[in-house]
Structure formats: structure tokens, C-alpha cells
Amino acid sequence: MTFSRRPGAVLLAALCASLPMWSGQQTPQPDLLHTPARVGTIPYRWTNGNAWLSLDSGARVAYLVGLQEGIVLDVRENWQGLPAKSRDEIVRVAGNITVGGVTFGDLSEQIDAVYTDAQNLPIPIADAYLYALRKLKGEPEARLKQYLATLRKTYASPSAPH
């Protein structure tokens, strides 16, 4: 199977592979499309720059739309059960991690730029997304360089705990 012929299948595989591996499952072997990491105590396999580059431009934008809609869906589904103070915080955080004021095409181009450097390929798409948002929102270049250096160090070794 080649990725260029079936971008939808690659996107689906990339999204499904990033689902949590619940206890009782073996830790997956590292592969080119995924970077192992942890969220709290839960191990994940995040899709990375290799998966991103296997997608065509339309699939990349669709990926970003899905990412943002997932954030908004989470807010919507948890809204009623949150106290007012928590609602304010979740609105602030969601505002920081969603596009607001830029196009998904612009965001996709910024992520493309991240992955032009082979050192950045192990960085999960979610982290490249956050980097691109920071850049598009005008974060100072020195802070962006430090953030990218931190991401490179964090994900340099696929077996390193994150």
C-alpha cells in the first residue's frame, strides 16, 4: 500500500493509532508514523511528522478541522457539569489551542514548515499544531526556538518516557 493513493486510509489509521492503549495491551513497537508518549499514566502513540507528510493538502486541512472540532466537542460535552470558575478556565484554554483568526490552510502551511527539518519528524502533530498556533499568534522568535528545541529533545528518542 502506498500512502499517496489512499490518503483517507492513512488519515484514519493515523487517527485510530493515536487512541489510548488501555492496560492489558502491550506497548506497541515504534514505527515511522507514530511517536510513543504518555498523557499522565496512559501510554499513547501520537501521529508524527511522517504521518503528516504522507497526507495530501486537503487531508491535512481535514485533520486540523477534526482536531479543532474535537476540542470544541470536549468543551460542549463537559460544559454542563463544570462549575463557573472551571468554565472560564476551559474557555481560556480552548481559545489558546484553537485557530481563531487564521485559516486552517495557514496553520497547515506552518506545520508543513515544522516538518521540513528531519529533526522534527518525531514531534507529534498535536505539538507541531501548538507550535504553529504560537507562531501565527505572534509569539517572539526566541520563545519559539526554545519551544521547538524542547519538543525535539522530548521526542528525540522514541522509547523515552514523555
Backbone as CSV, one residue per row, in Angstrom:
resi,resn,N_x,N_y,N_z,CA_x,CA_y,CA_z,C_x,C_y,C_z
1,MET,0.853,-1.184,0.000,0.000,0.000,0.000,0.891,1.237,0.000
2,THR,0.580,2.168,-0.872,1.307,3.431,-0.864,0.414,4.498,-0.277
3,PHE,1.014,5.423,0.457,0.244,6.450,1.130,-0.382,7.423,0.158
4,SER,0.276,7.682,-0.961,-0.239,8.685,-1.891,-1.543,8.251,-2.550
5,ARG,-1.786,6.972,-2.663,-3.012,6.502,-3.296,-4.198,6.486,-2.349
6,ARG,-3.944,6.416,-1.077,-5.031,6.253,-0.117,-4.879,7.200,1.053
7,PRO,-4.900,8.525,0.824,-4.689,9.457,1.932,-5.757,9.335,3.003
8,GLY,-6.989,9.029,2.626,-8.043,8.866,3.629,-7.761,7.710,4.559
9,ALA,-7.246,6.622,3.994,-6.919,5.453,4.815,-5.778,5.774,5.768
10,VAL,-4.811,6.537,5.291,-3.690,6.917,6.159,-4.188,7.798,7.288
11,LEU,-5.068,8.763,6.970,-5.612,9.641,7.996,-6.363,8.829,9.037
12,LEU,-7.207,7.902,8.597,-7.955,7.071,9.532,-7.001,6.247,10.390
13,ALA,-5.995,5.645,9.768,-5.028,4.849,10.526,-4.273,5.717,11.517
14,ALA,-3.903,6.910,11.094,-3.171,7.817,11.977,-4.029,8.216,13.161
15,LEU,-5.287,8.535,12.907,-6.173,8.933,13.999,-6.437,7.779,14.951
16,CYS,-6.707,6.606,14.408,-7.002,5.455,15.262,-5.781,5.035,16.073
17,ALA,-4.613,5.148,15.490,-3.401,4.739,16.193,-3.080,5.654,17.355
18,SER,-3.649,6.864,17.371,-3.361,7.769,18.474,-4.289,7.546,19.663
19,LEU,-5.232,6.604,19.530,-6.115,6.303,20.645,-5.326,5.668,21.774
20,PRO,-5.806,5.812,23.013,-5.033,5.272,24.132,-4.940,3.757,24.085
21,MET,-3.833,3.258,24.603,-3.657,1.823,24.754,-3.984,1.517,26.207
22,TRP,-5.090,0.895,26.442,-5.530,0.654,27.806,-4.724,-0.463,28.430
23,SER,-4.766,-0.529,29.754,-3.994,-1.538,30.468,-4.352,-2.922,29.946
24,GLY,-3.377,-3.774,29.945,-3.580,-5.118,29.435,-3.067,-5.266,28.009
25,GLN,-2.897,-4.155,27.307,-2.346,-4.232,25.960,-0.840,-4.044,26.040
26,GLN,-0.159,-4.634,25.089,1.285,-4.476,25.036,1.627,-3.089,24.524
27,THR,2.772,-2.589,24.948,3.267,-1.328,24.415,3.651,-1.580,22.966
28,PRO,3.148,-0.761,22.045,3.445,-1.012,20.639,4.905,-0.726,20.313
29,GLN,5.372,-1.389,19.284,6.717,-1.121,18.801,6.698,0.212,18.057
30,PRO,7.737,1.021,18.207,7.778,2.281,17.473,7.724,2.029,15.966
31,ASP,7.063,2.905,15.256,7.047,2.832,13.810,7.252,4.238,13.268
32,LEU,7.285,4.374,11.964,7.596,5.666,11.371,6.487,6.701,11.515
33,LEU,5.226,6.277,11.613,4.110,7.217,11.634,3.703,7.657,13.038
34,HIS,4.268,7.012,14.056,3.822,7.276,15.422,4.995,7.494,16.363
35,THR,4.754,8.318,17.377,5.734,8.567,18.418,5.092,8.183,19.745
36,PRO,5.678,7.226,20.462,5.109,6.859,21.750,5.296,7.984,22.775
37,ALA,4.305,8.157,23.602,4.357,9.173,24.653,3.354,8.794,25.725
38,ARG,3.293,9.579,26.759,2.327,9.358,27.835,1.549,10.636,28.083
39,VAL,0.301,10.451,28.453,-0.531,11.540,28.964,-0.931,11.078,30.350
40,GLY,-0.300,11.682,31.357,-0.478,11.168,32.716,0.133,9.782,32.770
41,THR,-0.667,8.801,33.138,-0.175,7.420,33.207,-0.581,6.603,31.988
42,ILE,-1.292,7.209,31.050,-1.801,6.475,29.894,-0.817,6.588,28.730
43,PRO,-0.325,5.441,28.235,0.556,5.497,27.062,-0.247,5.731,25.786
44,TYR,0.274,6.557,24.915,-0.352,6.856,23.623,0.668,6.658,22.523
45,ARG,0.177,6.524,21.323,1.024,6.561,20.133,0.524,7.739,19.322
46,TRP,1.255,8.837,19.363,0.870,10.051,18.658,1.317,9.987,17.209
47,THR,0.467,10.446,16.295,0.888,10.556,14.907,1.912,11.675,14.821
48,ASN,2.917,11.484,13.974,4.033,12.429,13.932,4.214,13.018,12.529
49,GLY,5.353,13.646,12.313,5.625,14.321,11.054,5.609,13.405,9.848
50,ASN,6.015,12.159,10.021,5.964,11.219,8.898,4.526,10.968,8.465
51,ALA,3.624,10.847,9.418,2.206,10.668,9.087,1.665,11.925,8.409
52,TRP,2.034,13.096,8.944,1.589,14.373,8.374,2.015,14.485,6.907
53,LEU,3.271,14.184,6.636,3.793,14.329,5.280,3.209,13.304,4.315
54,SER,2.623,12.234,4.833,2.007,11.236,3.953,0.625,11.677,3.474
55,LEU,0.087,12.748,4.065,-1.235,13.252,3.700,-1.131,14.304,2.603
56,ASP,-2.154,14.368,1.742,-2.181,15.466,0.782,-2.709,16.715,1.486
57,SER,-2.676,17.858,0.802,-3.026,19.126,1.458,-4.466,19.142,1.956
58,GLY,-5.384,18.543,1.218,-6.780,18.500,1.668,-6.948,17.671,2.931
59,ALA,-6.249,16.553,2.994,-6.322,15.701,4.187,-5.686,16.392,5.387
60,ARG,-4.649,17.177,5.150,-4.011,17.910,6.249,-4.975,18.931,6.843
61,VAL,-5.670,19.654,5.988,-6.651,20.626,6.483,-7.782,19.893,7.205
62,ALA,-8.247,18.775,6.643,-9.308,17.996,7.300,-8.853,17.506,8.672
63,TYR,-7.608,17.106,8.787,-7.052,16.668,10.067,-7.152,17.800,11.087
64,LEU,-6.771,19.004,10.670,-6.795,20.156,11.577,-8.220,20.541,11.959
65,VAL,-9.140,20.460,11.020,-10.548,20.731,11.327,-11.029,19.716,12.363
66,GLY,-10.695,18.456,12.161,-11.091,17.419,13.118,-10.487,17.633,14.492
67,LEU,-9.234,18.062,14.522,-8.574,18.349,15.796,-9.309,19.461,16.533
68,GLN,-9.613,20.544,15.833,-10.312,21.650,16.483,-11.733,21.251,16.878
69,GLU,-12.430,20.524,16.027,-13.788,20.113,16.383,-13.786,19.167,17.576
70,GLY,-12.724,18.363,17.713,-12.600,17.506,18.884,-12.461,18.321,20.164
71,ILE,-11.713,19.411,20.085,-11.557,20.301,21.240,-12.906,20.913,21.608
72,VAL,-13.598,21.431,20.600,-14.898,22.064,20.848,-15.912,21.039,21.351
73,LEU,-15.886,19.830,20.807,-16.783,18.773,21.270,-16.535,18.455,22.739
74,ASP,-15.274,18.379,23.129,-14.945,18.113,24.525,-15.506,19.208,25.429
75,VAL,-15.328,20.462,25.017,-15.869,21.575,25.808,-17.388,21.438,25.914
76,ARG,-18.042,21.220,24.790,-19.504,21.125,24.781,-20.010,19.987,25.675
77,GLU,-19.381,18.838,25.589,-19.856,17.674,26.330,-19.612,17.785,27.832
78,ASN,-18.650,18.584,28.230,-18.335,18.714,29.652,-18.853,20.000,30.273
79,TRP,-19.397,20.886,29.475,-19.792,22.219,29.913,-20.773,22.199,31.086
80,GLN,-21.845,21.464,30.978,-22.894,21.479,31.999,-22.412,21.016,33.370
81,GLY,-21.476,20.096,33.391,-21.005,19.563,34.664,-19.909,20.384,35.324
82,LEU,-19.519,21.487,34.713,-18.420,22.282,35.251,-18.909,23.464,36.083
83,PRO,-18.234,23.750,37.199,-18.546,24.981,37.931,-18.121,26.194,37.100
84,ALA,-18.686,27.355,37.400,-18.442,28.574,36.620,-16.946,28.889,36.491
85,LYS,-16.179,28.726,37.563,-14.750,29.024,37.512,-14.036,28.101,36.521
86,SER,-14.419,26.838,36.518,-13.823,25.884,35.577,-14.229,26.203,34.146
87,ARG,-15.453,26.686,33.958,-15.897,27.068,32.615,-15.033,28.201,32.073
88,ASP,-14.728,29.179,32.901,-13.868,30.274,32.473,-12.493,29.756,32.058
89,GLU,-11.964,28.825,32.827,-10.645,28.268,32.530,-10.666,27.457,31.233
90,ILE,-11.697,26.656,31.043,-11.756,25.839,29.830,-11.938,26.716,28.591
91,VAL,-12.660,27.811,28.702,-12.798,28.750,27.584,-11.438,29.372,27.272
92,ARG,-10.677,29.737,28.301,-9.349,30.312,28.098,-8.430,29.316,27.408
93,VAL,-8.398,28.092,27.911,-7.519,27.070,27.335,-7.953,26.736,25.908
94,ALA,-9.244,26.556,25.687,-9.721,26.254,24.334,-9.369,27.382,23.374
95,GLY,-9.443,28.613,23.831,-9.053,29.748,22.996,-7.580,29.724,22.634
96,ASN,-6.762,29.225,23.552,-5.319,29.139,23.298,-4.962,28.028,22.320
97,ILE,-5.793,26.989,22.246,-5.432,25.843,21.413,-6.324,25.671,20.189
98,THR,-7.067,26.714,19.841,-7.841,26.680,18.612,-7.393,27.815,17.705
99,VAL,-7.802,27.737,16.450,-7.266,28.626,15.435,-7.584,30.088,15.675
100,GLY,-8.826,30.501,15.694,-9.220,31.879,15.944,-8.444,32.944,15.201
101,GLY,-8.905,33.341,14.053,-8.287,34.439,13.335,-7.327,34.042,12.225
102,VAL,-7.017,32.781,12.082,-6.188,32.309,10.975,-6.919,31.168,10.281
103,THR,-6.549,30.911,9.049,-7.211,29.826,8.316,-6.528,28.495,8.614
104,PHE,-7.256,27.432,8.366,-6.655,26.110,8.520,-5.550,25.910,7.485
105,GLY,-5.686,26.542,6.325,-4.623,26.475,5.324,-3.341,27.107,5.826
106,ASP,-3.463,28.284,6.482,-2.281,28.942,7.066,-1.644,28.052,8.127
107,LEU,-2.479,27.463,8.945,-1.991,26.592,10.011,-1.293,25.369,9.419
108,SER,-1.892,24.790,8.385,-1.295,23.638,7.714,0.077,23.986,7.138
109,GLU,0.190,25.147,6.528,1.482,25.577,5.969,2.541,25.735,7.056
110,GLN,2.141,26.229,8.214,3.100,26.377,9.323,3.559,25.011,9.826
111,ILE,2.640,24.059,9.871,3.023,22.702,10.296,3.928,22.073,9.242
112,ASP,3.615,22.293,7.967,4.496,21.821,6.891,5.919,22.328,7.129
113,ALA,6.041,23.611,7.472,7.350,24.223,7.692,8.092,23.557,8.854
114,VAL,7.363,23.168,9.897,7.988,22.480,11.032,8.644,21.188,10.552
115,TYR,7.928,20.456,9.704,8.402,19.143,9.283,9.366,19.171,8.098
116,THR,9.760,20.347,7.626,10.787,20.392,6.580,12.152,20.014,7.141
117,ASP,12.318,20.112,8.448,13.558,19.718,9.115,13.378,18.293,9.653
118,ALA,14.195,17.373,9.184,14.076,15.962,9.568,14.162,15.747,11.082
119,GLN,14.844,16.648,11.800,14.928,16.521,13.264,13.556,16.627,13.917
120,ASN,12.617,17.244,13.211,11.301,17.484,13.787,10.290,16.380,13.472
121,LEU,10.645,15.400,12.649,9.685,14.371,12.250,9.115,13.561,13.420
122,PRO,9.878,13.272,14.488,9.290,12.530,15.608,8.294,13.357,16.437
123,ILE,8.261,14.658,16.249,7.349,15.506,17.032,5.911,15.185,16.639
124,PRO,5.058,14.884,17.613,3.650,14.599,17.297,2.975,15.787,16.601
125,ILE,2.028,15.468,15.737,1.292,16.505,15.023,0.643,17.474,16.013
126,ALA,0.130,16.970,17.113,-0.524,17.835,18.099,0.443,18.904,18.620
127,ASP,1.702,18.543,18.818,2.695,19.514,19.287,3.114,20.472,18.176
128,ALA,3.211,19.974,16.944,3.512,20.858,15.815,2.362,21.847,15.619
129,TYR,1.144,21.397,15.864,-0.048,22.250,15.798,0.069,23.381,16.825
130,LEU,0.424,23.042,18.051,0.575,24.072,19.089,1.704,25.040,18.752
131,TYR,2.802,24.516,18.219,3.911,25.379,17.795,3.428,26.343,16.708
132,ALA,2.725,25.817,15.705,2.238,26.643,14.592,1.272,27.714,15.092
133,LEU,0.397,27.362,16.030,-0.512,28.359,16.593,0.265,29.478,17.275
134,ARG,1.262,29.097,18.059,2.075,30.114,18.742,2.725,31.056,17.734
135,LYS,3.243,30.474,16.661,3.907,31.295,15.649,2.907,32.231,14.975
136,LEU,1.749,31.703,14.585,0.741,32.515,13.913,0.152,33.593,14.815
137,LYS,0.170,33.340,16.113,-0.350,34.326,17.065,0.714,35.344,17.467
138,GLY,1.917,35.226,16.868,2.940,36.250,17.065,3.862,36.067,18.250
139,GLU,4.017,34.850,18.734,4.950,34.636,19.847,6.360,35.009,19.392
140,PRO,7.158,35.615,20.265,8.519,36.022,19.888,9.361,34.848,19.390
141,GLU,10.210,35.140,18.413,11.032,34.113,17.765,11.909,33.352,18.761
142,ALA,12.466,34.037,19.743,13.326,33.377,20.734,12.543,32.326,21.515
143,ARG,11.316,32.643,21.887,10.485,31.670,22.622,10.100,30.497,21.728
144,LEU,9.837,30.782,20.447,9.504,29.707,19.507,10.685,28.757,19.334
145,LYS,11.893,29.305,19.216,13.088,28.472,19.071,13.276,27.584,20.295
146,GLN,13.058,28.150,21.483,13.201,27.372,22.717,12.147,26.269,22.790
147,TYR,10.927,26.602,22.413,9.839,25.619,22.419,10.159,24.473,21.458
148,LEU,10.627,24.801,20.257,10.964,23.769,19.278,12.130,22.917,19.771
149,ALA,13.106,23.532,20.405,14.229,22.775,20.964,13.747,21.806,22.041
150,THR,12.812,22.262,22.847,12.243,21.395,23.890,11.496,20.222,23.270
151,LEU,10.721,20.485,22.229,9.993,19.410,21.546,10.963,18.399,20.934
152,ARG,12.007,18.884,20.291,12.997,17.984,19.698,13.620,17.088,20.767
153,LYS,13.994,17.686,21.891,14.616,16.918,22.967,13.630,15.905,23.547
154,THR,12.402,16.333,23.744,11.388,15.467,24.324,11.132,14.231,23.465
155,TYR,11.080,14.416,22.150,10.690,13.326,21.267,11.852,12.742,20.463
156,ALA,13.089,13.070,20.822,14.243,12.582,20.071,14.369,11.066,20.120
157,SER,14.060,10.473,21.250,14.155,9.030,21.395,12.757,8.442,21.495
158,PRO,12.361,7.592,20.527,11.009,7.036,20.578,10.703,6.238,21.834
159,SER,11.740,5.742,22.503,11.495,4.943,23.706,11.516,5.777,24.980
160,ALA,11.839,7.053,24.873,11.913,7.901,26.064,10.520,8.169,26.621
161,PRO,10.356,8.116,27.945,9.044,8.422,28.528,8.743,9.902,28.398
162,HIS,7.498,10.249,28.059,7.119,11.653,27.881,5.934,11.981,28.739
